[in-house]
Structure formats: C-alpha cells, structure tokens
Amino acid sequence: MPLRVNNNITAITARRALGVNSRTLATRIERLATGLRINRGADDAAGLAISEGMRAEIMGLTQGVRNAEMATNLTQVAEGALSQVSAMLIRMRELALQGSSSTVNNENRSNLQAEYSHLIAEIDRVALATSYNNTVLLTGFGNTVDNTTSSAITNIADTGVTGVTLSGSASGTFSFVDALDDDNQITLGNGIVTQTIDIGSVLDNDDIGGVVATGTTAVANFDRVGVILTLGDGYRDGDLDGETIVVNSTTGGSFQVGPDNKVVDRIEFGLDDMRASGAELNLTVTSVSTLDSARGAIPFLDLAINRVASERSDIGAIQNRLAFTVASANNAIENIQASESSIRDADVAAEISEFTRAQVLTQAATAVLAQANALPQTALSLLQ
C-alpha cells in the first residue's frame, strides 16, 4: 500500500465508519429516550402513516366512549324525572278512584280536585324543568314517530305493525310500497331515500300471501332509511301498501358513539312530550270534581301510566344499548392500541442491544481513527 501524506485514506475510512456508528448510536439513544421506534417520517414512512390513522381512530373511539357515558347520564336524568311523574299519576288515579265513590260528596271532591290540579301542574313543571346541559328533555327530544298520524300504526289491526324504532331517520313522511305478489318485499321511502328489503316471510297454508309465522315477529330493518319495523303475526304480504309513518323533528336525540361520520357510528334516541298538557298524556281534559268526571278520568290515567312506563322502558333499553356500546368500543380501543404500539413503540430490549453494539463500535472506531491519523508520521522516518 503506498505511503501518502496529503490524503490519509485509512483515516477517511475510519472517520466514515465512526460517523455511521455515531448516527446509529444517536438513533438508539433517541428511541430509548422517547420510547418510540418512529419519531419522524424518515424512520418508517409507511409505518408512520398507518399509526397516525390508528391514533386518529383510537381518539375517535375514546371520545365516543365519553359521549356514550354522557348519553347514559342524560337518559338517567330523564328516567329519574319520569319515575316521579309515574308516582304522581298513580296518586292521581288514587284520587280519581276516591272521587268515584258515593262515600264522598261534591265538597269533598272539590278538595280532591285541588290536589289533582296541583299534580297536573307539577307534572308539567317537572317536564319543563328536566334538562341536561341546558337542553329540556321531556317536552320532546330527538326525532320521534307520530303515533297519531302514522297510518301504519293507527291501522295496526290491518297492517300488523307492532313497533317502530328510529335509527337515524330524517323527519318527514315515509310511505310503503307493498304489492300483493308473494315476493315478501317491502319498500319504504320519503321521496329522497328509498329502500326495498325482503322480510323472509313464508307462505301460509291457504296460499293467500306471505305472512309472519303465528306467535312470532319479523323485523324489517330499513337501515338506509333509518327505520326499524316490527311486524306481528297479523301481517300479510300487501298489508302495508300505501300506509305511512310520520317522523316528527325536535332538538337533540343523536349520540355520536363511533369515530366516523356514519349512521352506524350514531345512536338515535327520542323522548315524546311528557307534559300532562301534551298530546301523549292529555290529562288537562280530566277532572275529579264530580262523580262522573272522576270515573271518566280513570281510563285516561291508565293510558298515561302505561305511556310513561313505556317511555321508561325505552330509556332502560337505550341505557343497556349504550352500556354494550361502551364495552365494545373499549375492546376496540385496546386492540387497536396494541396494533399501533407494535408499529410505533420501541422494543426496549432490542434497542438496548443495538445501543450497546453501536456504543462499542463507536468507541472502537474512535480508537482506530486515532491510530490511522498516526500513520503518515511514519513518512518522517524516511527523511532521517
């Protein structure tokens, strides 16, 4: 090997190796200090893109869990108020029964009427005062089905519809197309969105048409429309043709429990007007001031008690649904976080090994560079 003074190739090689080892050592130190394998795009471009998407999804799911927990709290506020409304209705029924007996006179009934009127006023006050985050709940919350103008419900004896649940539907009138052709298909639409589904019914023995099996129900899930229909065994193919479902719009009622802007990432929830003066309870037309009016109030109160109980049942169902939603989201968060960690986080054991290796190589390269820098000095011996 030639002996050169101007360019010490051996030292240049040692210096290059020292630079490589120093950069490796710096990278290992950074990863051990941050706990991350990927600190910048250059570390793993594809891995960074994937992990950032996962982080966004995890944050969305985490916020969805918080939203679901807050939604549960909202429904608990409404259910607690309805519990008191139910107690007042039961007391009002007790007053009506007392006024229905000839053992009390009209003067006694006027005293009963005084309490009865106060209870009606209190039900209205509770409905107006029940709120969550400044949103009143019991005067109408979320989109709800209008049970009085929806012909598919009012004509239940002809349609066989036993229940309607909303899952993100817009307000407006939805119309059915249900031809009598034994195809078991039902079409529902509001002029903007239309969906046709097969309810999977079977032909009955007299071959009149498709029917829901006796003693069972069929669920027609119009998921793109946002309406879930429950059909009882009174339904026959063609019964819903021309019938309508009317959806009323109010404030609120939509809980974002998922990470994306999709219908499946939201839970719709509605509360009807639970005021005593509202259309659902309609108790302002009742009285216990006379024998006949007291007796006439009893069926109104029975309907009101059943209506409040049904509303509380719906609230309980949505609370259970939200609980399952939280459990499912927490499971998804855990597993997605594990995947994100495997991409983004540093393996400390591996990094320590690489750190030690780079440290030794750096020290060795430093020592070798010192020796290489001394090589040109041998040229001085030729001048002696």
C-alpha positions in Angstrom: 0.0 0.0 0.0 1.5 3.4 -1.0 2.5 5.8 1.8 0.7 9.1 1.3 0.7 12.3 3.4 -1.8 14.6 1.6 -4.7 12.1 1.8 -4.9 9.5 4.6 -7.3 7.0 3.1 -7.2 4.8 6.2 -8.2 7.7 8.4 -11.0 8.7 6.0 -12.4 5.2 6.1 -12.2 5.1 9.9 -13.9 8.5 10.0 -16.7 7.3 7.8 -17.3 4.3 10.0 -17.2 6.5 13.1 -19.9 8.7 11.6 -22.1 5.8 10.7 -21.7 4.3 14.2 -22.3 7.7 15.8 -25.6 8.2 13.9 -26.7 4.7 14.9 -25.9 5.5 18.5 -27.8 8.7 18.4 -30.8 7.0 16.9 -30.8 4.3 19.6 -30.5 7.0 22.3 -33.4 8.9 20.8 -35.6 5.8 20.7 -34.7 4.8 24.3 -35.4 8.4 25.5 -38.8 8.8 23.7 -39.9 5.1 23.9 -40.8 5.4 20.2 -39.4 3.5 17.2 -40.8 6.0 14.8 -40.0 9.6 15.8 -40.2 11.1 12.3 -41.3 10.1 8.8 -37.8 9.0 7.8 -37.8 6.3 10.5 -40.6 4.4 8.8 -42.7 6.3 6.2 -45.4 3.6 5.8 -45.5 2.8 9.5 -45.9 6.5 10.4 -48.9 6.8 8.0 -50.6 3.6 9.4 -50.0 4.5 13.0 -51.3 8.1 12.6 -54.5 6.7 11.2 -54.8 4.3 14.1 -54.2 7.1 16.5 -57.0 9.1 15.0 -59.3 6.1 15.2 -58.3 5.5 18.8 -59.0 9.1 19.8 -62.4 8.9 18.0 -63.3 5.7 19.8 -62.2 7.2 23.1 -64.3 10.3 22.6 -67.2 8.0 21.5 -67.0 6.2 24.8 -67.1 9.5 26.7 -70.1 10.5 24.6 -71.9 7.3 25.3 -71.3 7.6 29.0 -72.7 11.2 28.9 -75.6 9.9 26.9 -76.3 7.4 29.6 -76.2 10.2 32.2 -78.7 12.1 30.1 -81.1 9.2 29.9 -80.8 8.7 33.7 -81.9 12.3 34.2 -84.9 11.7 32.1 -85.7 8.4 33.7 -85.4 9.8 37.2 -87.9 12.5 36.3 -90.3 10.1 34.7 -90.2 8.0 37.8 -91.6 10.9 39.8 -94.2 11.6 37.0 -95.3 7.9 37.3 -95.7 8.3 41.1 -97.8 11.4 40.6 -100.0 9.6 38.0 -100.6 6.8 40.4 -101.6 9.2 43.1 -103.9 11.0 40.7 -105.5 7.6 39.9 -106.0 7.1 43.6 -107.7 10.4 43.9 -109.9 9.5 40.9 -110.9 6.2 42.5 -111.7 8.0 45.7 -113.8 10.6 43.9 -115.7 7.8 42.0 -117.3 6.5 45.2 -120.5 7.8 46.7 -119.0 7.8 50.1 -117.6 11.3 49.3 -119.7 14.4 48.4 -119.0 17.1 45.9 -117.5 19.3 48.6 -115.0 16.5 49.3 -114.4 16.2 45.6 -113.5 19.9 45.3 -110.7 19.2 47.8 -109.6 16.2 45.8 -109.7 18.3 42.7 -107.4 20.9 44.3 -104.7 18.2 44.8 -105.5 16.7 41.4 -104.9 20.1 39.7 -101.7 20.7 41.6 -100.4 17.3 40.5 -101.2 18.1 36.8 -99.3 21.4 37.2 -96.4 19.6 38.9 -96.1 17.1 36.1 -95.9 20.0 33.6 -93.3 21.7 35.8 -91.2 18.6 36.1 -91.3 18.1 32.3 -90.2 21.7 31.7 -87.5 21.6 34.4 -85.9 18.3 33.5 -82.9 19.2 31.4 -79.3 18.1 30.7 -76.7 20.7 29.8 -79.5 23.3 29.3 -81.4 21.0 26.9 -85.0 20.3 28.1 -85.7 16.6 27.7 -89.4 15.9 28.5 -91.1 18.3 26.1 -89.8 16.4 23.1 -86.2 15.2 22.5 -84.9 13.7 19.2 -86.9 12.6 16.2 -90.0 10.6 17.2 -92.6 8.6 15.4 -96.0 10.4 15.4 -98.3 7.6 16.7 -101.5 9.6 15.9 -100.9 10.4 12.2 -98.9 7.4 11.2 -101.4 5.1 9.4 -99.1 2.1 9.7 -99.5 2.4 13.5 -103.1 3.6 13.8 -104.3 0.8 11.5 -102.4 -1.8 13.4 -105.3 -4.3 13.0 -104.8 -4.2 9.2 -101.1 -3.6 9.0 -99.8 -5.9 11.7 -97.1 -3.3 12.8 -96.3 -3.9 16.4 -93.5 -1.5 16.8 -91.4 1.2 15.0 -87.9 2.2 16.1 -85.9 5.0 14.6 -82.1 4.6 13.9 -81.1 7.9 12.3 -84.1 8.7 10.1 -84.8 12.2 8.9 -88.1 13.9 9.8 -91.0 13.7 7.3 -93.5 11.2 5.9 -92.3 7.8 4.8 -94.6 5.8 2.6 -94.8 2.0 2.0 -95.0 0.1 -1.3 -96.0 -3.5 -0.5 -97.6 -5.2 -3.6 -99.6 -8.3 -3.1 -97.4 -10.6 -5.1 -96.0 -13.1 -2.6 -92.4 -11.7 -3.0 -92.2 -10.8 0.7 -90.6 -7.4 -0.3 -91.4 -4.1 1.3 -90.3 -0.7 0.0 -90.1 2.4 2.3 -89.1 5.9 1.2 -89.6 9.6 1.8 -89.1 10.8 -1.7 -85.3 11.3 -1.1 -84.2 7.9 0.2 -85.9 4.6 -0.7 -85.0 1.1 0.3 -86.5 -2.3 -0.5 -86.0 -5.3 1.8 -87.1 -8.9 2.0 -88.5 -9.8 5.4 -88.1 -13.5 4.8 -91.7 -14.5 5.4 -93.2 -17.8 4.3 -96.4 -18.7 2.6 -99.3 -19.7 4.7 -101.4 -22.8 4.2 -104.2 -21.2 2.2 -101.7 -19.6 -0.2 -103.2 -16.1 0.3 -99.8 -14.5 0.7 -96.7 -14.2 2.7 -97.3 -13.9 6.4 -95.3 -13.8 9.6 -95.4 -17.2 11.3 -98.0 -17.4 14.1 -96.7 -16.5 17.5 -93.6 -14.8 16.1 -92.5 -11.4 14.8 -90.4 -10.3 11.9 -88.0 -7.4 11.9 -87.8 -5.2 8.8 -84.6 -3.2 9.1 -84.6 -0.3 6.7 -81.1 0.7 7.7 -80.5 3.2 4.9 -83.8 4.9 5.7 -83.2 4.8 9.4 -86.5 2.9 10.3 -86.8 -0.5 12.0 -90.2 -2.1 11.7 -91.5 -4.9 13.9 -94.3 -7.0 12.3 -96.5 -9.3 14.2 -98.2 -12.4 13.1 -101.2 -10.4 11.8 -99.2 -9.1 8.8 -99.8 -10.4 5.3 -97.9 -9.6 2.2 -99.5 -6.4 0.8 -101.0 -5.1 4.1 -98.6 -2.1 4.2 -99.2 -0.9 0.7 -99.9 2.9 0.8 -99.5 3.1 4.6 -97.3 5.9 6.1 -95.0 6.6 9.0 -94.7 10.2 10.1 -91.5 11.2 11.9 -91.5 14.4 13.9 -88.4 16.5 14.3 -87.2 18.1 17.6 -83.9 19.1 19.0 -81.1 16.6 20.1 -81.6 12.9 20.1 -78.4 11.8 18.3 -75.4 10.4 20.2 -72.1 10.1 18.4 -70.6 6.9 19.8 -68.2 6.0 16.9 -65.1 7.5 15.3 -66.6 8.3 11.8 -69.4 10.3 10.2 -71.5 7.3 9.5 -75.0 6.3 10.5 -73.7 3.2 12.3 -71.5 5.4 14.5 -74.5 7.2 15.9 -77.3 6.1 18.2 -80.7 7.9 17.8 -82.9 8.4 20.8 -86.2 10.2 21.2 -88.4 11.2 24.1 -92.0 12.2 23.5 -93.7 15.2 25.1 -94.4 14.0 28.6 -96.2 17.1 29.9 -99.7 16.5 31.4 -101.0 19.1 28.9 -99.3 17.4 26.0 -100.8 15.1 23.4 -99.2 12.0 24.8 -100.7 12.2 28.4 -103.6 14.7 27.7 -104.7 15.0 31.3 -105.9 18.6 31.2 -109.3 17.3 30.0 -109.8 15.2 33.1 -111.3 16.1 36.4 -112.3 14.6 39.7 -114.7 17.3 40.7 -117.8 15.2 40.1 -118.7 11.5 40.3 -118.9 11.1 36.6 -115.7 13.1 35.8 -113.8 11.1 38.4 -114.8 7.8 36.8 -114.1 9.2 33.4 -110.6 10.2 34.4 -109.6 6.6 35.3 -109.1 5.3 31.8 -107.1 8.5 30.8 -104.9 8.0 33.8 -104.4 4.3 33.0 -103.3 5.3 29.5 -101.0 7.9 30.9 -99.4 5.5 33.4 -98.9 2.9 30.6 -97.4 5.6 28.3 -94.9 6.8 31.0 -94.0 3.2 31.8 -93.4 2.5 28.1 -91.2 5.6 27.8 -89.2 4.5 30.9 -88.8 1.0 29.3 -87.4 2.6 26.1 -85.0 4.6 28.2 -83.8 1.4 30.0 -83.3 -0.3 26.7 -81.2 2.6 25.3 -79.2 2.6 28.5 -78.4 -1.1 28.1 -77.5 -0.5 24.5 -75.2 2.3 25.4 -73.5 0.0 28.0 -72.8 -2.6 25.3 -71.6 0.2 23.0 -69.1 1.4 25.7 -67.8 -2.2 26.2 -67.4 -2.8 22.5 -65.6 0.5 22.0 -63.3 -0.2 24.9 -62.4 -3.6 23.4 -61.7 -2.0 20.0 -59.5 0.7 21.7 -57.5 -1.9 23.5 -56.8 -4.0 20.3 -56.2 -1.0 18.0 -53.8 0.5 20.6 -51.9 -2.8 20.7 -51.5 -2.7 16.9 -50.5 0.9 17.0 -48.0 0.1 19.7 -46.4 -2.7 17.7 -45.8 -0.2 14.8 -44.8 2.9 16.7 -43.3 1.9 20.0 -39.7 1.0 20.6 -38.7 -2.5 21.7 -36.6 -1.5 24.6 -34.7 -4.9 24.8 -33.8 -4.7 21.1 -32.9 -1.0 21.3 -30.6 -1.6 24.4 -28.8 -4.4 22.4 -28.3 -2.1 19.4 -27.3 0.8 21.7 -24.6 -1.4 23.3 -23.4 -2.6 19.9 -23.3 1.0 18.5 -21.5 2.2 21.6 -18.8 -0.4 21.3 -18.4 0.2 17.6 -18.2 4.0 18.1 -15.5 3.6 20.8 -13.6 1.1 18.5 -13.9 3.5 15.5 -12.6 6.4 17.6 -9.6 4.4 18.7 -8.9 3.2 15.2 -9.2 6.7 13.8 -6.5 7.8 16.3 -4.2 5.1 15.0 -5.0 5.9 11.4 -4.2 9.6 12.0 -0.7 8.5 13.2 0.2 6.5 10.1 1.5 9.5 8.0 4.0 10.2 10.7 6.0 7.1 9.5 6.9 9.2 6.5 9.2 11.2 8.7 11.4 8.2 9.3 12.3 8.3 5.6 13.6 11.9 6.0 16.0 11.0 8.7 
